Amino acid sequence: MILSIIAVIFTFGVVIFIHEFGHFLVCKLSGIAVENFSFGFGKELFGFTKKETRYSLRAVPLGGYVKPKGEDIEEHKGESDEYFSKPWYIRLAVVWAGPAMNYLLAFVVFFFVISFVGRPVITDKPVIGSIAEDFPADKAGLKENDRIISINGVKMETWTQMSSLIHSSPQKEITLEYERSGVVSSVKITPVKSPSDSAKGIVGIAPATEYVPVGIGKAVLMSAHQCWYWTAFTVESLAKSIYRMEKPDVSGPIGIVTIVSKAARSGASDFFFLLGLISIAVGFFNLLPIPLLDGGHSILYIFEGLTRKRLTVQIMKYVNSAGIALLLGIFLFATYNDIKRIYEAHFAKPKSEAVSKEGK
């Protein structure tokens, strides 16, 4: 429990703080005065003032925030060091700096994980690497790292041999013998039809992964590829959901906390890799053209640059109101998805136990 709490605080704290640090850094470099730069939220625990900036550590260590001078257009007085006194392209650089720092953090994290742990390679050993919830293998009680010895009395030498036999047995009961911690057991499992191919049987397992050492150059390329791959995957998933008019599968704070807790318990490499993924997700989400987010501000500033018309208080009021409503809707939708997953998982366990008892 304590490990999970520390992991969640560390993840949210680092990912959000580094995002705000990007905004802070470009503000300082471009001559925009920063009134407040804080790690955490809530009551100030410790702080000091240097020049015009108040640096502080606050009670809730979940991220941070930066407040440039004159950031609120209603408070803009026209002074040269204010946010809205700067040209549109300077403000554009400020808002893009946050997501850019998230991607930089993800790249650095991926680089160190790949450098120290190695490149993941899927093995052909008949050893279970992961199990999908509510599939036959999960309901039968199989666990990660179980070694499959035989299926229907046929000795299993490779994962390829094992998966081929399972794929050829949709909705046909098979007897699977496995070894766990030196103890050999057997269980009867009925593969279900694959959603993508009804002629193929699946039980919801994936092969184990081993790590192969790589050089620094390869680690750099692989880290950059991870940043690109997960961004492209997110764009493709969102595009498919919109095109097919399907409900997107998104996680909110509850879901993210659950995932971080699991990763922290599974090992340092898994945890830090997840931290990199979350940093990419935060960076990408902030680039979306939604009012109040960095992407929404970007659209406004680019529009200002193209039309050569300054933004007005009235425009910002309308845009911010729309942004609040939209972000609240996304938050509620994501939280609903999280609660639904927990509810379904809670009632799936008694159901799978009942199926297991009937099989006995």
Secondary structure as UniProt FT lines:
FT   HELIX           2..29
FT   TURN            30..31
FT   STRAND          34..50
FT   TURN            51..52
FT   STRAND          53..68
FT   TURN            69..70
FT   HELIX           73..75
FT   TURN            80..81
FT   HELIX           83..85
FT   HELIX           88..117
FT   STRAND          119..122
FT   STRAND          127..131
FT   TURN            133..134
FT   HELIX           136..139
FT   TURN            140..141
FT   TURN            144..145
FT   STRAND          147..151
FT   TURN            152..153
FT   STRAND          154..155
FT   HELIX           159..167
FT   TURN            170..171
FT   STRAND          174..180
FT   TURN            181..182
FT   STRAND          183..189
FT   STRAND          192..194
FT   TURN            195..196
FT   STRAND          197..202
FT   STRAND          205..207
FT   STRAND          209..212
FT   HELIX           216..243
FT   TURN            244..245
FT   HELIX           253..266
FT   HELIX           268..287
FT   TURN            291..292
FT   HELIX           294..307
FT   HELIX           313..359
//
